[in-house]
């Protein structure tokens, strides 16, 4: 009986560990695009933002890489999230997923018609030689009511203000630490937080973590883009656009709202189901009266 109780305790612990994995797992958004799901093994995850920058003032979104069939057109200057790329005979294509008028619009754009928007990766590339390992004390972060998370030091762009009067310091101790640190021109020390409550790669000003008024001393540089097309040149009701898809420029949904791909979700559900079923079977065996 003692051995059975130990086994039961082990299985319950395994279940709780698996449940925690499910809750904390990073789910990668997979676009609801037919071409992507047929060729996902050949696609590379990117998940970065780009400006539309077509030669004619717009970018033409195609049904799949290399296709002549147009889904919609988007004016230059609109920011698009490219979740995955695909190489077609040496030409890189990026897939976009836009939520417009209650339905998804997906399609592919040559990467040559896009310009990268400055982000935390760009900041790392520019300042990598200035990064170092943080050796300070994190206690201040667990004592304050609010922490301000920034896209990168000096960006002026706040990702999240965490806390608002309530924080679970014991839980946060597992995640809230700086992978790297950086000092700005004013001597403020910043920490790169790799993961925190499903947020990845954000920055905290370790010297002043609650201050939302830190000046934007390192704003994202604005790239030179081709002029957008004249409104008269955007032809609504193009013959290539089917099923009422709007041909006017569409603003992308916020990339942070996307919650996981179908295959990842199914895998997690299966893992939980297996652990739950195994737990139930073992409990039944252990609780069965011995003859």
C-alpha positions in Angstrom: 0.0 0.0 0.0 2.9 2.4 0.8 4.4 1.7 -2.6 1.1 2.4 -4.2 0.8 5.8 -2.4 4.3 6.7 -3.5 3.3 5.9 -7.1 0.1 7.9 -6.8 2.0 10.9 -5.4 4.5 10.7 -8.2 1.8 10.6 -10.9 0.0 13.5 -9.4 3.2 15.5 -9.4 3.8 14.5 -13.0 0.3 15.8 -13.8 0.9 19.1 -12.1 4.2 19.5 -13.9 2.5 18.8 -17.2 -0.3 21.2 -16.4 2.2 23.9 -15.6 3.9 23.2 -18.9 0.7 23.6 -20.7 -0.1 26.9 -19.0 3.3 28.4 -19.6 4.1 27.0 -23.0 4.9 29.4 -25.8 2.4 28.9 -28.5 3.5 30.0 -31.9 0.9 31.5 -34.1 0.4 29.6 -37.3 -1.5 31.5 -40.0 -4.7 29.9 -41.3 -3.3 29.7 -44.8 -3.6 26.7 -47.1 -0.2 27.0 -48.7 1.5 27.4 -45.3 -0.2 24.3 -43.9 0.8 22.2 -46.9 4.4 23.4 -46.8 4.9 24.2 -43.1 8.0 22.0 -42.8 9.8 24.1 -45.4 8.8 27.4 -43.8 11.0 29.4 -41.4 9.5 31.1 -38.3 10.3 34.9 -38.4 7.6 36.9 -36.5 8.9 40.4 -37.2 7.2 43.5 -38.4 7.9 45.1 -41.8 6.7 48.2 -43.7 5.0 47.6 -47.0 7.2 49.1 -49.7 6.3 48.1 -53.2 7.7 49.8 -56.3 4.3 50.9 -57.5 3.3 52.4 -54.1 1.5 49.2 -53.0 2.4 45.6 -52.3 0.4 42.9 -54.0 -0.6 40.0 -51.7 -0.7 36.7 -53.6 -2.5 33.5 -52.7 0.8 31.7 -52.6 4.5 32.2 -53.4 5.0 32.7 -57.2 1.3 33.0 -57.9 -0.3 35.6 -60.1 -3.5 35.5 -58.3 -4.0 38.5 -56.1 -5.7 38.5 -52.7 -5.5 42.2 -51.9 -3.2 45.2 -52.2 -1.7 47.2 -49.3 -0.4 50.7 -49.4 3.2 51.5 -48.7 3.9 52.4 -45.1 1.5 50.0 -43.5 3.2 47.8 -40.9 2.7 44.0 -41.5 3.7 41.1 -39.3 5.5 38.4 -41.2 5.1 35.2 -39.2 6.8 32.7 -41.6 8.9 32.8 -44.7 9.2 30.4 -47.6 12.1 30.2 -50.2 10.9 29.8 -53.8 13.8 29.2 -56.1 16.0 31.7 -54.2 13.3 34.3 -53.6 12.0 34.8 -50.1 8.3 35.2 -49.5 6.5 36.1 -46.3 3.0 35.2 -45.2 0.7 37.7 -43.5 -2.6 37.1 -41.7 -5.0 40.0 -41.4 -8.3 40.0 -39.5 -10.7 42.1 -41.5 -14.5 42.4 -41.5 -14.9 39.3 -39.3 -12.8 36.9 -41.3 -9.1 36.1 -41.9 -7.3 37.3 -45.0 -4.0 35.6 -45.6 -1.5 35.8 -48.4 2.1 36.0 -49.5 4.4 38.9 -50.3 7.9 38.9 -51.7 10.3 40.1 -49.0 11.9 42.5 -51.4 8.7 44.5 -51.3 9.1 45.0 -47.5 11.4 47.0 -45.2 12.1 45.7 -41.7 10.7 47.8 -38.8 13.3 48.4 -36.1 12.7 46.1 -33.1 14.4 44.6 -30.1 16.5 42.3 -32.4 17.7 45.4 -34.3 18.6 47.0 -31.0 20.6 43.9 -30.0 22.4 43.9 -33.3 23.4 47.5 -32.8 24.5 47.2 -29.2 25.5 43.6 -28.7 29.0 44.5 -27.8 27.7 46.7 -24.9 25.7 43.8 -23.3 27.0 42.1 -20.1 25.8 39.7 -17.5 23.8 41.3 -14.7 25.2 40.7 -11.2 23.0 42.9 -9.1 20.1 42.3 -6.7 16.6 41.8 -8.0 14.9 42.4 -4.6 13.7 45.9 -5.7 11.7 44.3 -8.5 9.8 42.1 -6.1 9.0 44.9 -3.6 7.4 47.5 -5.9 3.8 47.6 -7.0 4.4 48.1 -10.7 7.1 47.3 -13.3 7.3 49.0 -16.7 8.3 46.7 -19.6 9.8 48.5 -22.7 10.4 47.3 -26.2 14.1 48.2 -25.7 16.1 50.8 -23.7 15.2 54.3 -24.8 12.5 53.3 -27.3 9.8 55.3 -25.6 7.4 52.4 -26.3 5.9 50.6 -23.3 4.9 47.0 -23.8 3.2 46.5 -20.4 2.8 48.0 -17.0 2.7 44.9 -14.8 1.2 45.0 -11.3 -1.4 47.7 -10.8 -1.3 47.1 -7.0 -1.2 43.2 -7.1 1.8 41.0 -7.8 2.8 37.4 -7.0 6.4 37.9 -6.1 7.0 34.2 -5.3 5.8 33.1 -8.7 7.6 35.9 -10.5 10.9 34.8 -8.9 11.0 32.0 -11.4 10.9 34.3 -14.4 11.9 37.8 -13.5 15.6 37.9 -14.1 17.8 39.6 -16.7 19.4 37.5 -19.4 21.7 40.5 -20.2 22.2 44.0 -19.0 23.0 47.3 -20.7 23.8 50.8 -19.5 22.5 53.9 -21.4 24.3 57.2 -21.8 22.8 58.5 -18.5 24.2 55.5 -16.5 20.8 53.8 -16.1 21.1 50.0 -16.0 18.6 48.0 -18.1 17.8 44.3 -18.0 16.7 42.1 -20.9 13.8 39.9 -19.7 13.7 36.8 -21.9 10.3 35.6 -20.6 7.7 37.0 -18.3 4.0 36.0 -18.3 4.0 35.1 -22.0 6.0 38.2 -23.0 9.3 37.5 -24.6 12.4 39.8 -24.9 11.3 43.0 -23.2 13.4 45.4 -21.2 13.2 46.8 -17.6 15.1 49.8 -16.3 16.6 48.1 -13.3 17.4 51.4 -11.6 14.0 52.9 -12.0 11.6 50.0 -12.9 8.3 51.9 -12.2 9.0 55.0 -14.1 6.8 55.4 -17.2 8.3 58.8 -18.1 11.8 57.8 -19.1 12.7 59.9 -22.1 12.8 58.3 -25.5 16.5 58.7 -26.2 16.7 55.8 -28.7 13.6 55.9 -30.9 13.2 53.5 -33.8 14.7 55.0 -36.9 12.2 55.6 -39.7 13.3 53.9 -43.0 13.0 55.7 -46.3 10.0 54.3 -48.1 8.6 54.6 -51.5 5.6 57.0 -51.7 2.2 55.2 -51.4 0.1 55.0 -54.4 -2.5 57.6 -55.2 -6.0 56.7 -54.0 -7.3 56.8 -57.6 -4.8 54.1 -58.6 -6.2 51.6 -56.0 -8.9 49.8 -58.0 -11.7 48.4 -55.8 -13.4 45.3 -57.0 -10.5 43.9 -58.8 -11.4 40.8 -60.8 -8.7 38.8 -59.0 -10.3 39.5 -55.6 -12.9 36.9 -54.8 -15.5 36.3 -52.0 -15.8 40.0 -51.0 -12.2 40.5 -49.8 -11.7 44.2 -49.4 -8.9 45.5 -51.8 -8.3 48.6 -49.7 -5.2 48.6 -47.4 -5.9 46.5 -44.2 -4.3 47.2 -40.9 -2.8 44.1 -39.3 -4.0 42.7 -36.1 -1.6 43.1 -33.1 0.8 40.2 -33.3 0.7 39.8 -29.5 -3.0 38.8 -29.6 -2.3 35.7 -31.6 -2.6 32.6 -29.5 -1.0 29.5 -30.8 -1.2 27.2 -33.8 -3.5 24.3 -34.3 -0.9 21.5 -34.2 0.6 22.9 -31.0 -2.8 23.1 -29.3 -3.7 19.6 -30.3 -0.4 18.2 -29.0 -0.9 20.0 -25.6 -4.5 18.6 -25.4 -3.2 15.1 -26.1 -0.5 15.4 -23.4 -3.0 16.5 -20.8 -5.5 13.8 -21.8 -2.8 11.1 -21.5 -1.7 12.2 -18.1 -5.3 12.6 -16.8 -6.2 9.1 -18.1 -3.1 7.5 -16.6 -3.8 9.2 -13.2 -7.4 8.0 -13.2 -6.4 4.4 -14.1 -3.7 4.3 -11.4 -6.1 5.7 -8.8 -8.6 3.1 -9.6 -6.0 0.3 -9.4 -4.7 1.6 -6.1 -8.1 2.1 -4.5 -9.4 -1.3 -5.6 -9.9 -3.6 -2.6 -7.4 -6.4 -2.3 -8.8 -9.9 -2.2 
